[in-house]
């Protein structure tokens, strides 16, 4: 096995990024804009002094929902679509390692969804400006936390797409993401079901991504300051978890028979 080449990884990343744009990933901005500006107009009529907070809450929920949906659907298709269309064969026939292919695919979709999230944040800033408010720096940890959630979701979707088919990969990713959003429930499972050995919820809590770590939406809406050290810690956690999942994805793809 040769050594990893940054230039080859970047080539796959760039190609995946452009392909994601061709798949009209940015069309998600249309329903988001409708929810955002339609909600803003409605809130002006029915809310008193709370319309800005409600709009922020609504926008962050929409970012999370649209982004997570795109991360799961497109993440599952990252490798499976290439194999089913046999377009991966000529790519891997070149001097390109399978590990470079997997890593490049991952970062390409991360970049595409990151751009999408930035544009959503800019649309929210415009909507807030139209309502006579503004987006402060203290609000930005919320979309950043959503971005980290999407990164982990893509890593999981990619892993499951390598080891199984599209339908099962979609199902397993959804289950992992939902469980990760309720990791505290999983961790305290033994208190509700005392017959379960304590090792089971502890093992599940370690394996599942603790997506609650990245949920700063409520604190951002109410302008509750977030310690920069917390942002550093959650970034390190996301990076470590992604490295582990990507390593597993690479090992699985190395052993996968392309037929």
C-alpha positions as CSV (number, residue, x, y, z in Angstrom):
1,X,0.0,0.0,0.0
2,X,1.4,3.4,-1.0
3,X,1.4,6.5,1.2
4,X,-1.5,8.9,1.2
5,X,-1.2,11.8,-1.3
6,X,-2.8,15.1,-0.3
7,X,-3.1,16.2,-3.9
8,X,-5.1,13.0,-4.8
9,X,-7.4,13.5,-1.8
10,X,-8.0,17.1,-2.7
11,X,-8.8,16.0,-6.3
12,X,-11.5,13.6,-5.0
13,X,-12.7,16.3,-2.5
14,X,-13.1,18.9,-5.3
15,X,-14.9,16.4,-7.6
16,X,-17.3,15.4,-4.8
17,X,-17.9,19.0,-3.9
18,X,-18.9,19.9,-7.5
19,X,-21.0,16.7,-7.8
20,X,-22.9,17.7,-4.6
21,X,-23.6,21.1,-6.1
22,X,-24.8,19.4,-9.3
23,X,-27.2,17.3,-7.2
24,X,-28.8,20.6,-6.3
25,X,-27.8,20.5,-2.7
26,X,-28.3,24.3,-2.5
27,X,-32.0,23.8,-3.4
28,X,-32.5,23.2,0.3
29,X,-32.0,27.0,0.6
30,X,-35.4,27.5,-1.1
31,X,-37.6,25.9,1.6
32,X,-35.4,27.3,4.3
33,X,-35.9,30.8,2.9
34,X,-39.6,30.3,2.7
35,X,-39.7,29.1,6.3
36,X,-37.5,31.9,7.4
37,X,-39.1,34.9,5.7
38,X,-42.6,33.5,5.8
39,X,-42.2,32.8,9.5
40,X,-40.8,36.3,10.0
41,X,-43.9,37.9,8.4
42,X,-46.2,35.7,10.4
43,X,-44.4,36.4,13.7
44,X,-44.8,40.1,13.2
45,X,-48.5,39.7,13.3
46,X,-48.9,37.3,16.2
47,X,-46.0,37.8,18.5
48,X,-45.2,40.7,20.9
49,X,-41.5,41.4,21.6
50,X,-40.6,37.8,21.1
51,X,-40.6,37.5,17.3
52,X,-36.7,37.7,17.1
53,X,-36.2,34.9,19.5
54,X,-38.8,32.7,17.9
55,X,-37.4,33.4,14.5
56,X,-33.9,32.4,15.6
57,X,-35.3,29.2,17.2
58,X,-37.2,28.4,14.0
59,X,-34.3,29.1,11.8
60,X,-31.9,26.9,13.8
61,X,-34.4,24.0,13.9
62,X,-34.7,24.3,10.1
63,X,-30.9,24.4,9.6
64,X,-30.6,21.3,11.7
65,X,-33.5,19.4,10.0
66,X,-32.6,20.2,6.4
67,X,-28.9,19.8,7.0
68,X,-29.3,16.4,8.8
69,X,-31.6,15.1,6.0
70,X,-29.1,16.1,3.3
71,X,-26.2,14.6,5.3
72,X,-27.9,11.2,5.7
73,X,-29.2,10.9,2.2
74,X,-26.1,12.2,0.4
75,X,-23.7,10.5,2.8
76,X,-25.3,7.1,2.2
77,X,-24.9,7.6,-1.5
78,X,-21.3,8.7,-1.4
79,X,-19.8,5.3,-2.1
80,X,-22.8,3.1,-2.9
81,X,-23.8,5.3,-5.9
82,X,-20.3,5.1,-7.3
83,X,-20.2,1.3,-7.0
84,X,-23.8,0.8,-8.3
85,X,-23.1,3.0,-11.4
86,X,-19.6,1.4,-11.7
87,X,-18.1,4.8,-11.9
88,X,-15.8,4.0,-9.1
89,X,-14.0,1.3,-11.1
90,X,-12.1,3.6,-13.5
91,X,-11.3,6.0,-10.7
92,X,-9.8,3.3,-8.5
93,X,-8.0,1.8,-11.5
94,X,-5.9,5.0,-11.5
95,X,-3.0,5.5,-9.0
96,X,-5.6,6.3,-6.3
97,X,-5.7,4.5,-3.0
98,X,-9.1,3.4,-1.7
99,X,-8.3,5.3,1.5
100,X,-7.8,8.5,-0.5
101,X,-11.1,7.8,-2.3
102,X,-13.0,7.4,1.0
103,X,-11.4,10.4,2.7
104,X,-11.8,12.7,-0.3
105,X,-15.5,11.7,-0.6
106,X,-16.0,12.6,3.1
107,X,-14.3,16.0,2.9
108,X,-16.1,16.9,-0.3
109,X,-19.5,16.4,1.2
110,X,-18.5,18.1,4.4
111,X,-17.4,21.2,2.3
112,X,-20.7,21.2,0.4
113,X,-22.9,21.0,3.4
114,X,-20.7,23.6,5.2
115,X,-21.2,26.1,2.3
116,X,-24.9,25.3,2.5
117,X,-25.0,26.0,6.2
118,X,-23.1,29.3,5.8
119,X,-25.6,30.5,3.2
120,X,-28.4,29.6,5.6
121,X,-26.8,31.6,8.4
122,X,-26.4,34.6,6.0
123,X,-30.1,34.3,5.1
124,X,-31.0,34.4,8.8
125,X,-28.8,37.5,9.3
126,X,-30.6,39.2,6.5
127,X,-34.0,38.2,8.0
128,X,-32.9,39.5,11.4
129,X,-31.7,42.8,9.8
130,X,-35.1,43.1,8.1
131,X,-36.8,42.8,11.5
132,X,-34.6,45.5,13.0
133,X,-32.3,43.1,14.8
134,X,-28.8,41.7,14.2
135,X,-26.8,38.5,14.5
136,X,-24.1,38.8,17.1
137,X,-21.0,36.8,17.4
138,X,-22.5,35.0,20.5
139,X,-25.1,33.4,18.2
140,X,-22.5,31.7,15.9
141,X,-21.7,28.7,18.2
142,X,-25.2,27.4,17.4
143,X,-24.7,27.0,13.6
144,X,-21.2,25.8,14.3
145,X,-22.6,23.1,16.6
146,X,-25.0,22.1,13.9
147,X,-22.1,21.8,11.4
148,X,-20.2,19.5,13.8
149,X,-23.4,17.4,14.0
150,X,-23.6,17.2,10.2
151,X,-19.9,16.2,10.0
152,X,-20.4,13.2,12.4
153,X,-23.6,12.3,10.5
154,X,-21.7,12.2,7.2
155,X,-19.0,10.0,8.8
156,X,-21.6,7.5,10.0
157,X,-23.5,7.5,6.8
158,X,-20.3,6.9,4.8
159,X,-19.3,4.0,7.1
160,X,-22.6,2.2,6.8
161,X,-22.7,2.8,3.1
162,X,-19.3,1.0,2.8
163,X,-20.4,-2.1,4.8
164,X,-23.9,-2.5,3.6
165,X,-26.5,-1.5,1.0
166,X,-28.2,1.9,0.7
167,X,-31.5,1.0,2.5
168,X,-29.7,-0.5,5.5
169,X,-27.2,2.2,5.6
170,X,-29.9,4.9,5.6
171,X,-31.7,3.0,8.4
172,X,-28.6,2.5,10.6
173,X,-27.5,6.1,10.2
174,X,-31.0,7.4,11.2
175,X,-31.0,5.1,14.3
176,X,-27.5,6.3,15.3
177,X,-28.3,9.9,14.8
178,X,-31.5,9.7,16.8
179,X,-29.8,7.7,19.6
180,X,-27.0,10.2,19.6
181,X,-29.5,13.1,20.2
182,X,-30.8,11.2,23.2
183,X,-27.5,9.9,24.5
184,X,-28.5,10.8,28.1
185,X,-31.5,8.5,27.9
186,X,-29.2,5.7,26.6
187,X,-26.7,6.4,29.4
188,X,-29.4,6.1,32.1
189,X,-31.1,3.1,30.5
190,X,-30.1,0.9,33.5
191,X,-32.2,3.1,35.8
192,X,-35.3,2.5,33.8
193,X,-34.6,-1.1,32.9
194,X,-32.8,-2.5,36.0
195,X,-32.5,-6.0,34.4
196,X,-30.1,-4.8,31.8
197,X,-26.4,-5.1,32.8
198,X,-24.8,-1.7,33.4
199,X,-22.1,-2.5,31.0
200,X,-24.6,-2.4,28.1
201,X,-25.7,1.3,28.4
202,X,-22.1,2.2,29.2
203,X,-20.9,0.5,26.0
204,X,-23.7,2.1,23.9
205,X,-22.9,5.5,25.4
206,X,-19.3,5.2,24.3
207,X,-20.1,3.9,20.8
208,X,-22.9,6.4,20.0
209,X,-22.0,10.0,19.0
210,X,-23.0,12.3,21.9
211,X,-24.8,14.9,19.6
212,X,-26.1,16.7,22.7
213,X,-22.6,18.1,23.1
214,X,-23.2,20.2,19.9
215,X,-26.6,21.6,20.7
216,X,-26.2,25.3,21.5
217,X,-29.4,26.4,19.9
218,X,-31.3,27.3,23.1
219,X,-28.4,29.1,24.6
220,X,-27.8,31.1,21.4
221,X,-31.5,32.1,21.2
222,X,-31.4,33.5,24.7
223,X,-27.9,35.1,24.3
224,X,-26.4,32.8,26.9
225,X,-22.6,33.1,26.4
226,X,-20.7,29.9,25.6
227,X,-17.2,29.3,27.0
228,X,-14.7,29.1,24.1
229,X,-13.1,26.2,25.9
230,X,-16.4,24.3,25.4
231,X,-16.2,24.9,21.7
232,X,-12.6,23.6,21.6
233,X,-13.6,20.5,23.5
234,X,-16.5,19.6,21.3
235,X,-14.4,20.2,18.2
236,X,-11.8,17.8,19.5
237,X,-14.5,15.3,20.3
238,X,-16.0,15.5,16.9
239,X,-12.6,15.3,15.2
240,X,-11.6,12.2,17.3
241,X,-14.9,10.4,16.6
242,X,-14.7,11.2,12.9
243,X,-11.1,9.9,12.7
244,X,-12.2,6.6,14.3
245,X,-15.2,6.2,12.0
246,X,-13.2,7.1,8.9
247,X,-10.5,4.7,9.8
248,X,-13.1,1.9,10.2
249,X,-14.6,3.0,6.8
250,X,-11.2,2.8,5.1
251,X,-10.5,-0.6,6.5
252,X,-13.9,-1.9,5.4
253,X,-13.5,-0.4,2.0
254,X,-10.0,-1.9,1.6
255,X,-11.5,-5.4,2.1
256,X,-14.7,-4.8,0.0
257,X,-14.9,-6.7,-3.2
258,X,-16.1,-4.5,-6.1
259,X,-18.2,-6.7,-8.3
